Amino acid sequence: GVGTYFESFRRRDDGVFVFDPTAARGRLATLKQSLGQRGMKDFIPLSVLMGMSVDQFWDWYEQSQLVEPEEATRRAQLYYAESWALVRFLRHKGPVLRELFDEFFRAELAGRAGKELVERFLRDRLGQEFSDLDREFVDYILGMR
């Protein structure tokens, strides 16, 4: 999600980085279309999304390609789109969620991240579960332009 999030930044001629909201328009359209047409059937719960390593994602993708290549590609696009939206949500929704992102990212860089860390943060600091964050996240996606 971090890599796809930074796809939305551009360097101006003067060297300053600026956010380009049009850069991720396709990812947002993919998410909204999926949620709108298929309801929550395609939604990847945040506990799954944040609990999957890059290696696990690629293992899943390679295995899925052997069985249903078109469906695997469609689902992979959703994973990328939702990962982008998750980083955007955590970075822009407010200071508490930005703190969650920063803590998770630091732990990831140190090799200590995982969904257990997020579960603990949600429970101890926000009194929430992943399912609470899922609902807030979907509402955020649907409200994005």
N, CA, C and O of each residue as an XYZ file, in Angstrom:
580
protein
N       0.802     -1.207      0.000
C       0.000      0.000      0.000
C       0.838      1.260      0.000
O       0.441      2.274     -0.575
N       2.003      1.205      0.646
C       2.847      2.402      0.732
C       3.345      2.802     -0.653
O       3.331      3.983     -0.999
N       3.783      1.827     -1.446
C       4.264      2.126     -2.787
C       3.170      2.720     -3.656
O       3.402      3.690     -4.378
N       1.975      2.142     -3.588
C       0.881      2.659     -4.394
C       0.427      4.028     -3.901
O      -0.011      4.859     -4.697
N       0.527      4.268     -2.611
C       0.194      5.582     -2.058
C       1.118      6.653     -2.641
O       0.665      7.733     -3.022
N       2.403      6.348     -2.706
C       3.361      7.345     -3.193
C       3.324      7.531     -4.707
O       3.948      8.456     -5.227
N       2.602      6.668     -5.421
C       2.399      6.903     -6.848
C       1.654      8.214     -7.082
O       1.719      8.778     -8.174
N       0.951      8.696     -6.070
C       0.147      9.916     -6.194
C       0.954     11.195     -5.984
O       0.396     12.291     -6.042
N       2.226     11.075     -5.749
C       3.051     12.258     -5.547
C       3.905     12.506     -6.779
O       4.423     11.578     -7.400
N       4.036     13.772     -7.111
C       4.829     14.187     -8.266
C       5.823     15.255     -7.830
O       5.563     16.026     -6.906
N       6.957     15.287     -8.506
C       7.939     16.335     -8.230
C       7.750     17.450     -9.264
O       7.784     17.217    -10.472
N       7.551     18.655     -8.753
C       7.427     19.810     -9.651
C       8.804     20.197    -10.179
O       9.824     19.682     -9.721
N       8.820     21.095    -11.134
C      10.079     21.564    -11.715
C      11.007     22.184    -10.678
O      12.229     22.138    -10.820
N      10.413     22.769     -9.624
C      11.238     23.398     -8.581
C      11.731     22.390     -7.534
O      12.378     22.770     -6.558
N      11.418     21.089     -7.745
C      11.898     20.049     -6.844
C      10.961     19.705     -5.708
O      11.218     18.749     -4.978
N       9.886     20.448     -5.534
C       8.944     20.222     -4.446
C       7.993     19.081     -4.827
O       7.501     19.027     -5.954
N       7.739     18.167     -3.876
C       6.791     17.090     -4.101
C       5.386     17.577     -3.783
O       5.159     18.230     -2.764
N       4.453     17.258     -4.656
C       3.054     17.632     -4.460
C       2.181     16.403     -4.683
O       2.541     15.484     -5.419
N       1.048     16.413     -4.038
C       0.093     15.316     -4.167
C      -0.746     15.535     -5.416
O      -1.281     16.624     -5.622
N      -0.864     14.513     -6.247
C      -1.676     14.558     -7.456
C      -2.873     13.637     -7.250
O      -2.745     12.421     -7.384
N      -4.047     14.208     -6.922
C      -5.205     13.370     -6.620
C      -5.701     12.553     -7.804
O      -6.455     11.599     -7.615
N      -5.303     12.899     -9.002
C      -5.772     12.150    -10.173
C      -4.972     10.871    -10.393
O      -5.412     10.001    -11.144
N      -3.815     10.734     -9.760
C      -2.928      9.598    -10.017
C      -3.547      8.252     -9.628
O      -3.268      7.240    -10.270
N      -4.366      8.229     -8.607
C      -4.939      6.966     -8.133
C      -6.412      6.820     -8.521
O      -7.127      5.992     -7.957
N      -6.849      7.604     -9.459
C      -8.259      7.575     -9.860
C      -8.698      6.169    -10.267
O      -9.812      5.754     -9.947
N      -7.840      5.440    -10.962
C      -8.192      4.083    -11.391
C      -8.356      3.136    -10.222
O      -9.259      2.300    -10.221
N      -7.487      3.258     -9.220
C      -7.605      2.391     -8.040
C      -8.901      2.669     -7.288
O      -9.588      1.745     -6.855
N      -9.226      3.942     -7.138
C     -10.455      4.307     -6.446
C     -11.674      3.820     -7.223
O     -12.624      3.310     -6.630
N     -11.652      3.972     -8.530
C     -12.768      3.505     -9.353
C     -12.940      1.989     -9.226
O     -14.064      1.493     -9.147
N     -11.833      1.264     -9.208
C     -11.881     -0.188     -9.039
C     -12.557     -0.547     -7.721
O     -13.424     -1.420     -7.679
N     -12.159      0.124     -6.652
C     -12.749     -0.161     -5.341
C     -14.229      0.170     -5.301
O     -15.044     -0.648     -4.874
N     -14.574      1.358     -5.741
C     -15.976      1.776     -5.682
C     -16.853      0.887     -6.553
O     -17.959      0.520     -6.155
N     -16.367      0.544     -7.730
C     -17.136     -0.327     -8.611
C     -17.343     -1.683     -7.952
O     -18.449     -2.224     -7.974
N     -16.304     -2.224     -7.377
C     -16.396     -3.529     -6.732
C     -17.366     -3.486     -5.548
O     -18.215     -4.365     -5.402
N     -17.235     -2.473     -4.719
C     -18.120     -2.373     -3.556
C     -19.553     -2.096     -3.985
O     -20.499     -2.590     -3.372
N     -19.708     -1.303     -5.039
C     -21.050     -0.960     -5.500
C     -21.759     -2.093     -6.202
O     -22.950     -2.316     -5.986
N     -21.032     -2.816     -7.046
C     -21.654     -3.876     -7.830
C     -21.795     -5.172     -7.061
O     -22.767     -5.906     -7.240
N     -20.853     -5.446     -6.229
C     -20.832     -6.756     -5.571
C     -20.994     -6.645     -4.059
O     -20.827     -7.627     -3.336
N     -21.321     -5.447     -3.588
C     -21.477     -5.263     -2.160
C     -20.188     -5.565     -1.428
O     -19.099     -5.308     -1.940
N     -20.307     -6.097     -0.262
C     -19.120     -6.391      0.548
C     -18.497     -7.737      0.174
O     -17.536     -8.164      0.814
N     -19.018     -8.404     -0.837
C     -18.505     -9.719     -1.222
C     -17.013     -9.665     -1.565
O     -16.270    -10.588     -1.230
N     -16.578     -8.610     -2.218
C     -15.181     -8.492     -2.632
C     -14.305     -7.774     -1.607
O     -13.083     -7.741     -1.753
N     -14.910     -7.209     -0.589
C     -14.117     -6.468      0.393
C     -13.136     -7.412      1.081
O     -13.508     -8.494      1.534
N     -11.891     -6.986      1.149
C     -10.857     -7.750      1.836
C     -10.788     -7.205      3.258
O     -10.353     -6.070      3.451
N     -11.198     -7.970      4.249
C     -11.164     -7.452      5.621
C      -9.760     -6.966      5.983
O      -8.759     -7.553      5.572
N      -9.708     -5.897      6.747
C      -8.411     -5.317      7.103
C      -7.553     -6.292      7.893
O      -6.326     -6.230      7.822
N      -8.178     -7.188      8.641
C      -7.379     -8.180      9.370
C      -6.645     -9.100      8.395
O      -5.546     -9.567      8.696
N      -7.233     -9.362      7.247
C      -6.578    -10.170      6.212
C      -5.524     -9.334      5.501
O      -4.380     -9.759      5.339
N      -5.923     -8.144      5.080
C      -5.033     -7.276      4.319
C      -3.772     -6.926      5.114
O      -2.667     -6.960      4.573
N      -3.935     -6.593      6.385
C      -2.791     -6.182      7.198
C      -2.048     -7.369      7.788
O      -0.959     -7.212      8.340
N      -2.629     -8.550      7.673
C      -1.974     -9.742      8.191
C      -1.196    -10.513      7.137
O      -0.569    -11.529      7.437
N      -1.237    -10.030      5.906
C      -0.590    -10.739      4.806
C       0.728    -10.064      4.450
O       0.773     -8.857      4.212
N       1.781    -10.837      4.415
C       3.075    -10.291      4.001
C       3.120    -10.219      2.474
O       2.272    -10.793      1.791
N       4.097     -9.524      1.960
C       4.284     -9.440      0.511
C       4.505    -10.836     -0.062
O       3.948    -11.181     -1.104
N       5.315    -11.629      0.617
C       5.562    -12.998      0.142
C       4.279    -13.828      0.136
O       4.038    -14.594     -0.797
N       3.469    -13.678      1.161
C       2.206    -14.415      1.212
C       1.274    -13.982      0.078
O       0.591    -14.807     -0.529
N       1.258    -12.670     -0.197
C       0.432    -12.187     -1.305
C       0.862    -12.829     -2.616
O       0.028    -13.336     -3.366
N       2.165    -12.808     -2.892
C       2.640    -13.374     -4.166
C       2.455    -14.887     -4.232
O       2.199    -15.429     -5.308
N       2.578    -15.567     -3.110
C       2.289    -17.006     -3.093
C       0.819    -17.256     -3.447
O       0.496    -18.120     -4.262
N      -0.060    -16.474     -2.813
C      -1.487    -16.584     -3.109
C      -1.743    -16.311     -4.596
O      -2.462    -17.062     -5.256
N      -1.159    -15.246     -5.109
C      -1.385    -14.846     -6.490
C      -0.913    -15.934     -7.464
O      -1.632    -16.290     -8.398
N       0.270    -16.446     -7.247
C       0.802    -17.480     -8.150
C      -0.065    -18.735     -8.130
O      -0.332    -19.321     -9.180
N      -0.501    -19.146     -6.953
C      -1.365    -20.321     -6.853
C      -2.718    -20.057     -7.515
O      -3.254    -20.928     -8.200
N      -3.262    -18.878     -7.316
C      -4.557    -18.517     -7.893
C      -4.486    -18.428     -9.407
O      -5.447    -18.767    -10.098
N      -3.361    -17.977     -9.921
C      -3.184    -17.891    -11.374
C      -3.284    -19.271    -12.024
O      -3.737    -19.385    -13.163
N      -2.874    -20.298    -11.325
C      -2.932    -21.655    -11.859
C      -4.363    -22.169    -11.969
O      -4.663    -23.009    -12.817
N      -5.236    -21.665    -11.114
C      -6.608    -22.164    -11.058
C      -7.559    -21.281    -11.878
O      -8.263    -21.771    -12.761
N      -7.571    -19.998    -11.583
C      -8.460    -19.042    -12.256
C      -7.698    -17.749    -12.532
O      -7.778    -16.812    -11.739
N      -6.965    -17.680    -13.633
C      -6.103    -16.521    -13.879
C      -6.845    -15.182    -13.947
O      -6.351    -14.181    -13.427
N      -8.014    -15.149    -14.573
C      -8.743    -13.879    -14.667
C      -9.217    -13.411    -13.299
O      -9.113    -12.230    -12.965
N      -9.734    -14.337    -12.517
C     -10.200    -13.984    -11.168
C      -9.021    -13.584    -10.286
O      -9.137    -12.660     -9.481
N      -7.901    -14.263    -10.428
C      -6.706    -13.907     -9.647
C      -6.251    -12.491     -9.970
O      -5.893    -11.732     -9.070
N      -6.262    -12.138    -11.237
C      -5.864    -10.786    -11.637
C      -6.841     -9.753    -11.093
O      -6.422     -8.710    -10.590
N      -8.131    -10.028    -11.187
C      -9.144     -9.105    -10.662
C      -8.976     -8.908     -9.158
O      -9.027     -7.781     -8.664
N      -8.775    -10.008     -8.434
C      -8.600     -9.916     -6.974
C      -7.299     -9.193     -6.623
O      -7.257     -8.417     -5.669
N      -6.239     -9.449     -7.395
C      -4.969     -8.760     -7.136
C      -5.135     -7.258     -7.310
O      -4.577     -6.480     -6.536
N      -5.893     -6.842     -8.315
C      -6.160     -5.418     -8.507
C      -6.895     -4.836     -7.309
O      -6.641     -3.700     -6.906
N      -7.809     -5.623     -6.739
C      -8.517     -5.174     -5.537
C      -7.569     -5.066     -4.340
O      -7.654     -4.123     -3.553
N      -6.672     -6.033     -4.214
C      -5.688     -5.968     -3.131
C      -4.852     -4.688     -3.239
O      -4.641     -3.987     -2.249
N      -4.388     -4.399     -4.434
C      -3.589     -3.185     -4.633
C      -4.411     -1.936     -4.360
O      -3.947     -1.022     -3.678
N      -5.619     -1.893     -4.884
C      -6.466     -0.722     -4.695
C      -6.815     -0.530     -3.220
O      -6.772      0.584     -2.698
N      -7.158     -1.623     -2.567
C      -7.524     -1.506     -1.156
C      -6.307     -1.164     -0.297
O      -6.430     -0.429      0.683
N      -5.149     -1.684     -0.649
C      -3.927     -1.344      0.092
C      -3.602      0.137     -0.046
O      -3.225      0.796      0.923
N      -3.751      0.652     -1.262
C      -3.546      2.091     -1.484
C      -4.531      2.899     -0.625
O      -4.143      3.841      0.066
N      -5.812      2.510     -0.686
C      -6.838      3.238      0.059
C      -6.610      3.148      1.564
O      -6.885      4.102      2.293
N      -6.111      2.010      2.030
C      -5.842      1.859      3.459
C      -4.762      2.832      3.920
O      -4.915      3.484      4.953
N      -3.687      2.931      3.172
C      -2.636      3.884      3.551
C      -3.191      5.302      3.513
O      -2.931      6.100      4.413
N      -3.945      5.609      2.482
C      -4.555      6.950      2.377
C      -5.464      7.215      3.583
O      -5.399      8.283      4.192
N      -6.299      6.249      3.917
C      -7.220      6.351      5.049
C      -6.461      6.584      6.354
O      -6.784      7.500      7.111
N      -5.458      5.757      6.611
C      -4.715      5.876      7.863
C      -3.914      7.170      7.936
O      -3.772      7.740      9.018
N      -3.396      7.638      6.826
C      -2.580      8.859      6.813
C      -3.423     10.126      6.862
O      -2.958     11.150      7.364
N      -4.673     10.082      6.344
C      -5.442     11.312      6.172
C      -6.712     11.411      7.009
O      -7.307     12.486      7.085
N      -7.139     10.329      7.635
C      -8.413     10.345      8.366
C      -8.335     11.140      9.664
O      -9.334     11.709     10.103
N      -7.173     11.182     10.271
C      -7.042     11.932     11.514
C      -5.788     11.521     12.257
O      -5.129     10.547     11.891
N      -5.456     12.272     13.311
C      -4.191     12.032     14.008
C      -4.080     10.670     14.688
O      -2.982     10.118     14.760
N      -5.169     10.120     15.181
C      -5.092      8.826     15.865
C      -4.762      7.715     14.863
O      -3.925      6.855     15.137
N      -5.416      7.739     13.716
C      -5.126      6.714     12.710
C      -3.759      6.937     12.069
O      -3.090      5.980     11.680
N      -3.349      8.179     11.960
C      -1.994      8.443     11.457
C      -0.964      7.874     12.434
O       0.060      7.335     12.016
N      -1.235      7.992     13.718
C      -0.352      7.408     14.733
C      -0.300      5.886     14.589
O       0.765      5.282     14.719
N      -1.467      5.265     14.318
C      -1.513      3.828     14.083
C      -0.633      3.465     12.888
O       0.163      2.529     12.958
N      -0.779      4.206     11.796
C       0.037      3.941     10.611
C       1.516      4.092     10.927
O       2.316      3.219     10.588
N       1.886      5.193     11.573
C       3.300      5.447     11.873
C       3.892      4.353     12.752
O       5.010      3.893     12.518
N       3.137      3.942     13.760
C       3.620      2.885     14.649
C       3.767      1.564     13.893
O       4.765      0.859     14.044
N       2.768      1.240     13.084
C       2.819      0.012     12.306
C       3.992      0.049     11.319
O       4.704     -0.944     11.169
N       4.193      1.173     10.656
C       5.258      1.298      9.670
C       6.635      1.169     10.324
O       7.519      0.501      9.787
N       6.814      1.808     11.482
C       8.090      1.678     12.198
C       8.337      0.227     12.590
O       9.452     -0.278     12.460
N       7.293     -0.438     13.070
C       7.428     -1.847     13.448
C       7.731     -2.710     12.220
O       8.519     -3.653     12.296
N       7.108     -2.386     11.105
C       7.367     -3.128      9.867
C       8.827     -2.991      9.461
O       9.466     -3.975      9.090
N       9.352     -1.782      9.528
C      10.754     -1.547      9.177
C      11.701     -2.298     10.106
O      12.795     -2.694      9.704
N      11.273     -2.488     11.345
C      12.094     -3.205     12.323
C      11.835     -4.713     12.305
O      12.451     -5.464     13.062
N      10.916     -5.152     11.432
C      10.618     -6.577     11.338
C       9.714     -7.089     12.447
O       9.698     -8.289     12.719
N       8.960     -6.202     13.094
C       8.110     -6.598     14.211
C       6.624     -6.377     13.957
O       5.823     -6.496     14.884
N       6.240     -6.061     12.735
C       4.837     -5.734     12.461
C       4.013     -6.994     12.263
O       4.543     -8.096     12.116
N       2.747     -6.805     12.262
C       1.801     -7.891     12.043
C       0.431     -7.444     12.477
O       0.276     -6.399     13.111
N      -0.549     -8.226     12.140
C      -1.904     -7.804     12.489
C      -2.118     -7.773     14.002
O      -2.993     -7.054     14.485
N      -1.323     -8.549     14.759
C      -1.449     -8.528     16.221
C      -1.136     -7.140     16.777
O      -1.784     -6.689     17.721
N      -0.152     -6.469     16.200
C       0.194     -5.110     16.626
C      -0.980     -4.167     16.393
O      -1.312     -3.356     17.258
N      -1.604     -4.274     15.229
C      -2.749     -3.414     14.916
C      -3.916     -3.750     15.833
O      -4.592     -2.851     16.333
N      -4.155     -5.034     16.057
C      -5.240     -5.435     16.965
C      -5.037     -4.847     18.355
O      -5.981     -4.352     18.971
N      -3.807     -4.904     18.843
C      -3.501     -4.360     20.170
C      -3.718     -2.847     20.198
O      -4.301     -2.322     21.146
N      -3.253     -2.149     19.168
C      -3.436     -0.704     19.086
C      -4.930     -0.362     19.080
O      -5.380      0.499     19.836
N      -5.685     -1.037     18.228
C      -7.118     -0.765     18.140
C      -7.813     -1.014     19.473
O      -8.619     -0.202     19.927
N      -7.497     -2.127     20.082
C      -8.144     -2.503     21.340
C      -7.739     -1.570     22.480
O      -8.591     -1.034     23.188
N      -6.418     -1.381     22.650
C      -5.923     -0.646     23.808
C      -6.098      0.864     23.690
O      -6.358      1.532     24.691
N      -5.961      1.403     22.507
C      -6.008      2.859     22.352
C      -7.342      3.383     21.843
O      -7.713      4.522     22.128
N      -8.061      2.562     21.093
C      -9.313      3.039     20.509
C     -10.540      2.288     21.009
O     -11.670      2.705     20.756
N     -10.321      1.178     21.719
C     -11.452      0.375     22.172
C     -12.228     -0.220     20.999
O     -13.445     -0.390     21.078
N     -11.524     -0.535     19.912
C     -12.154     -1.058     18.703
C     -11.589     -2.419     18.336
O     -10.558     -2.862     18.842
N     -12.313     -3.055     17.435
C     -11.866     -4.292     16.807
C     -11.660     -4.007     15.327
O     -12.035     -2.942     14.837
N     -11.067     -4.952     14.617
C     -10.885     -4.782     13.176
C     -12.212     -4.511     12.472
O     -12.273     -3.694     11.553
N     -13.264     -5.186     12.896
C     -14.564     -5.013     12.230
C     -15.052     -3.571     12.335
O     -15.696     -3.074     11.411
N     -14.757     -2.884     13.450
C     -15.112     -1.473     13.586
C     -14.346     -0.634     12.566
O     -14.906      0.253     11.921
N     -13.062     -0.931     12.435
C     -12.228     -0.199     11.483
C     -12.646     -0.514     10.048
O     -12.596      0.362      9.185
N     -13.058     -1.752      9.784
C     -13.548     -2.117      8.453
C     -14.690     -1.203      8.027
O     -14.680     -0.666      6.919
N     -15.667     -1.026      8.899
C     -16.833     -0.197      8.562
C     -16.423      1.253      8.308
O     -16.884      1.878      7.352
N     -15.562      1.778      9.163
C     -15.088      3.149      9.004
C     -14.310      3.300      7.690
O     -14.437      4.309      6.996
N     -13.518      2.301      7.366
C     -12.716      2.300      6.151
C     -13.601      2.276      4.900
O     -13.371      3.044      3.966
N     -14.605      1.403      4.876
C     -15.503      1.327      3.721
C     -16.245      2.648      3.548
O     -16.382      3.137      2.427
N     -16.720      3.222      4.634
C     -17.390      4.528      4.548
C     -16.449      5.577      3.968
O     -16.859      6.413      3.163
N     -15.189      5.527      4.379
C     -14.188      6.472      3.868
C     -13.999      6.292      2.366
O     -13.968      7.270      1.618
N     -13.873      5.047      1.926
C     -13.706      4.755      0.499
C     -14.879      5.292     -0.297
O     -14.700      5.978     -1.303
N     -16.080      4.976      0.162
C     -17.279      5.386     -0.565
C     -17.433      6.893     -0.610
O     -18.060      7.420     -1.528
N     -16.874      7.597      0.366
C     -16.950      9.051      0.396
C     -15.820      9.753     -0.366
O     -15.860     10.969     -0.555
N     -14.828      8.996     -0.796
C     -13.695      9.619     -1.516
C     -14.121     10.045     -2.915
O     -15.017      9.465     -3.527
N     -13.440     11.084     -3.392
C     -13.693     11.588     -4.760
C     -12.406     11.628     -5.521
O     -12.390     12.019     -6.688
